[in-house]
Amino acid sequence: MPTILDAIVARKRLEVAAARVRQPLEVLESRLADVPSPRDFFAALAAPGPIKLIAEFKRKSPSAGVIRPGAGVVEVVQGYARAGAAALSVLTDGEGFGGSLADLEEARAAVPLPVLRKEFIVDLYQVVEARVHGADAVLLIAECLDDCHLRSLYAAILDLGMTPLVELHDAEQLPRVLALGATLIGVNNRDLRTMKTDIDHVLRLKDRVPEECVLVAESGIRSRADVERLEAAGIGAMLVGESLLASPDPGVAAGRLLGRG
């Protein structure tokens, strides 16, 4: 049976086809020369010290619905920066998450932190689009891509000076991800086919990831106790959005996760 992820990927392919009609790839690529150089997303997470926070901005999610009605990008991401976040993640999917490329641009202009375009990437067009709109890093989801597309999109992200964050949920995807030479690897604790979350999932996979890689725990991180468990296990970074945005003050919540009050 088709899964939620299958439906999203099919929708993305239609969205990309429509975008190519509105603005052909060669026209989009002509805009690259005017874009500021990428910020180093990998270096921000690989720096020595405590676990690093990638703080996320999104308006809603398929599992939680609307999270923060009327949320303003600038206010939220500036709060994250003050709290000590190392980097940002911005959801640009419109239908499922209420996001846009305008949100990405606003976030990058508001703070000096490197910014990830979090999206269901299925086509080169989306990678070029990410750089044109200011992304410093791009998410690739292993479950969404066959080997050929995973390799070509990974290479395209690097060619544009950005950092690929390669995400997986299923353990059997890990050899494919490591074969890319990926050094920034995300483990999504949420199964995108069922939307169930288990924070222990990343801990079970941790020992299978080479030490030279930065491992990013994604989904289900809600408390300082969760963060301390991840840090004690040697997890290098975490991507957190929903629990921050659902709090009265996302910046204060980010600081609490990092043990800063």
C-alpha positions as CSV (number, residue, x, y, z in Angstrom):
1,M,0.0,0.0,0.0
2,P,1.2,3.6,-0.7
3,T,2.5,5.3,2.4
4,I,2.3,9.0,3.6
5,L,5.8,9.4,2.3
6,D,4.9,8.0,-1.1
7,A,2.1,10.5,-1.4
8,I,4.4,13.4,-0.5
9,V,7.0,12.4,-3.0
10,A,4.4,12.1,-5.8
11,R,3.1,15.5,-4.9
12,K,6.6,17.0,-5.0
13,R,7.2,15.7,-8.5
14,L,4.1,17.5,-9.7
15,E,5.2,20.7,-7.8
16,V,8.6,20.6,-9.5
17,A,7.1,20.0,-12.9
18,A,4.9,23.1,-12.4
19,A,7.8,25.1,-11.2
20,R,9.9,24.2,-14.2
21,V,7.1,25.6,-16.4
22,R,6.9,28.8,-14.5
23,Q,10.7,29.3,-14.4
24,P,12.9,26.9,-16.4
25,L,16.0,25.5,-14.8
26,E,18.4,27.6,-16.9
27,V,16.7,30.8,-15.9
28,L,16.8,29.8,-12.2
29,E,20.5,28.9,-12.6
30,S,21.2,32.3,-14.0
31,R,20.3,33.8,-10.6
32,L,23.1,31.9,-8.8
33,A,25.7,34.5,-9.5
34,D,23.8,37.1,-7.4
35,V,23.5,34.9,-4.3
36,P,25.8,35.5,-1.2
37,S,28.3,32.7,-0.6
38,P,27.1,29.8,1.6
39,R,27.8,29.7,5.3
40,D,29.5,26.6,6.6
41,F,26.7,24.5,8.0
42,F,28.9,21.5,8.7
43,A,31.5,23.5,10.6
44,A,28.8,25.0,12.8
45,L,27.8,21.5,13.9
46,A,31.3,19.9,14.0
47,A,32.8,22.5,16.3
48,P,34.1,21.1,19.7
49,G,31.9,21.3,22.7
50,P,28.4,20.3,23.8
51,I,25.7,18.9,21.5
52,K,24.7,21.5,18.9
53,L,21.1,22.6,18.2
54,I,19.6,23.0,14.8
55,A,16.5,25.0,15.7
56,E,13.6,24.6,13.3
57,F,11.0,27.0,12.0
58,K,7.7,25.5,10.7
59,R,4.1,26.6,10.8
60,K,2.4,23.2,11.0
61,S,3.0,19.5,10.5
62,P,0.9,16.6,9.3
63,S,1.1,15.0,12.7
64,A,0.4,18.1,14.9
65,G,-1.6,20.4,12.7
66,V,-1.1,24.1,13.1
67,I,1.7,24.6,15.7
68,R,2.0,28.3,16.1
69,P,-0.7,30.4,14.5
70,G,0.6,33.7,13.1
71,A,4.3,32.8,13.8
72,G,6.8,35.4,12.5
73,V,10.0,34.0,11.1
74,V,12.3,36.8,12.2
75,E,11.1,36.9,15.8
76,V,11.4,33.1,16.2
77,V,14.8,32.7,14.6
78,Q,16.3,35.7,16.4
79,G,15.2,34.1,19.6
80,Y,16.9,30.8,18.6
81,A,20.1,32.7,17.8
82,R,20.1,34.4,21.2
83,A,19.5,31.0,22.9
84,G,22.7,29.6,21.4
85,A,21.4,27.6,18.4
86,A,24.2,26.5,16.1
87,A,22.1,26.5,12.9
88,L,18.6,26.8,11.6
89,S,16.2,24.6,9.7
90,V,13.4,26.0,7.7
91,L,10.5,23.9,6.3
92,T,9.7,25.1,2.8
93,D,6.9,22.6,2.0
94,G,3.7,24.4,1.6
95,E,0.9,21.8,1.8
96,G,2.1,19.7,4.7
97,F,4.0,22.3,6.7
98,G,2.8,25.8,5.7
99,G,6.2,26.8,4.6
100,S,7.7,28.6,1.7
101,L,11.0,29.8,0.1
102,A,10.2,33.2,1.5
103,D,10.4,31.8,5.0
104,L,13.9,30.5,4.1
105,E,15.0,33.9,2.8
106,E,13.6,35.7,5.8
107,A,15.4,33.4,8.3
108,R,18.8,33.8,6.6
109,A,18.5,37.5,6.4
110,A,17.6,37.8,10.1
111,V,20.5,36.0,11.7
112,P,24.1,35.1,10.9
113,L,23.5,31.3,11.4
114,P,23.7,28.8,8.6
115,V,20.3,27.7,7.3
116,L,19.1,24.3,6.1
117,R,16.3,24.0,3.5
118,K,14.2,21.2,4.9
119,E,12.1,19.8,2.1
120,F,11.3,16.6,0.3
121,I,14.0,16.9,-2.3
122,V,13.4,14.8,-5.4
123,D,14.9,16.8,-8.2
124,L,18.0,18.9,-9.1
125,Y,15.6,21.9,-9.6
126,Q,14.9,22.0,-5.8
127,V,18.6,22.0,-5.0
128,V,19.3,25.0,-7.3
129,E,16.2,26.7,-5.9
130,A,17.5,26.2,-2.4
131,R,20.8,28.0,-3.2
132,V,19.1,30.8,-5.1
133,H,16.9,31.5,-2.0
134,G,19.9,31.5,0.4
135,A,20.1,28.0,1.7
136,D,23.5,26.9,3.1
137,A,22.5,23.2,3.5
138,V,19.9,20.9,2.0
139,L,18.2,17.9,3.4
140,L,18.1,14.6,1.5
141,I,15.9,11.8,2.7
142,A,17.3,8.4,1.8
143,E,13.8,6.8,1.8
144,C,12.7,9.2,-0.9
145,L,15.5,8.5,-3.4
146,D,17.0,5.7,-5.3
147,D,20.8,5.3,-5.4
148,C,21.2,7.2,-8.7
149,H,19.2,10.2,-7.5
150,L,20.7,10.2,-4.0
151,R,24.2,10.3,-5.5
152,S,23.5,12.9,-8.1
153,L,21.6,15.3,-5.7
154,Y,24.3,14.8,-3.1
155,A,27.0,15.8,-5.6
156,A,24.9,18.8,-6.8
157,I,24.6,20.2,-3.3
158,L,28.3,20.0,-2.8
159,D,28.9,21.5,-6.2
160,L,26.9,24.6,-5.2
161,G,29.0,25.0,-2.0
162,M,26.2,23.8,0.3
163,T,26.2,21.0,3.0
164,P,24.1,17.9,2.4
165,L,22.3,16.6,5.5
166,V,21.4,13.0,4.6
167,E,18.6,11.6,6.7
168,L,17.4,8.1,7.2
169,H,14.9,6.3,9.4
170,D,15.3,2.6,8.4
171,A,18.5,1.0,9.5
172,E,18.9,-0.7,6.1
173,Q,19.4,2.7,4.5
174,L,22.6,3.4,6.5
175,P,25.0,1.5,4.1
176,R,23.6,3.6,1.2
177,V,24.2,6.8,3.1
178,L,27.7,5.9,4.2
179,A,28.6,4.8,0.6
180,L,28.0,8.4,-0.5
181,G,30.8,9.5,1.8
182,A,28.2,11.5,3.8
183,T,29.7,13.2,6.9
184,L,26.5,14.8,8.2
185,I,23.9,12.1,8.9
186,G,20.5,12.6,10.4
187,V,18.5,9.8,12.0
188,N,14.8,10.6,12.1
189,N,13.2,9.1,15.1
190,R,9.9,9.5,13.4
191,D,8.9,6.9,10.9
192,L,7.5,9.1,8.0
193,R,5.3,6.2,6.9
194,T,3.4,5.8,10.1
195,M,4.4,9.1,11.9
196,K,5.3,7.2,15.1
197,T,8.2,8.6,17.1
198,D,10.8,6.8,19.2
199,I,13.7,8.8,20.6
200,D,15.7,5.6,21.3
201,H,15.9,4.9,17.6
202,V,19.0,7.1,17.0
203,L,20.7,5.6,20.1
204,R,20.3,2.1,18.6
205,L,22.0,3.2,15.3
206,K,24.7,5.4,16.8
207,D,27.4,2.8,17.0
208,R,27.0,2.0,13.3
209,V,28.0,5.5,12.3
210,P,31.7,6.3,11.9
211,E,33.2,8.6,14.5
212,E,34.3,11.1,11.9
213,C,30.6,11.8,11.0
214,V,28.4,14.2,12.8
215,L,25.2,12.4,13.8
216,V,22.1,14.5,14.0
217,A,19.1,13.3,16.1
218,E,15.8,14.4,14.6
219,S,12.3,14.3,16.1
220,G,10.9,13.5,19.5
221,I,13.3,15.7,21.5
222,R,11.3,17.6,24.1
223,S,13.2,18.1,27.3
224,R,16.6,18.8,28.8
225,A,16.6,15.2,30.0
226,D,16.2,14.0,26.4
227,V,19.2,16.2,25.4
228,E,21.3,14.9,28.2
229,R,20.7,11.3,27.1
230,L,21.7,12.1,23.5
231,E,24.8,14.0,24.6
232,A,25.9,11.2,27.0
233,A,25.6,8.8,24.1
234,G,27.9,10.9,21.9
235,I,25.3,12.4,19.5
236,G,26.8,15.5,18.0
237,A,23.7,17.5,17.1
238,M,19.9,17.6,17.3
239,L,17.2,19.1,15.1
240,V,14.3,20.3,17.1
241,G,11.2,22.2,16.0
242,E,7.8,21.2,17.2
243,S,8.5,21.3,20.9
244,L,10.1,24.7,20.6
245,L,7.4,26.3,18.5
246,A,4.6,24.9,20.7
247,S,6.1,26.6,23.8
248,P,5.1,30.1,24.9
249,D,8.6,31.5,23.8
250,P,10.5,29.3,21.3
251,G,13.8,31.1,22.1
252,V,13.5,30.5,25.8
253,A,12.6,26.9,25.2
254,A,15.7,26.5,23.0
255,G,17.8,27.9,25.8
256,R,16.3,25.4,28.3
257,L,17.1,22.5,25.9
258,L,20.7,23.7,25.8
259,G,20.9,24.0,29.6
260,R,21.0,27.8,29.5
261,G,18.2,28.7,31.9
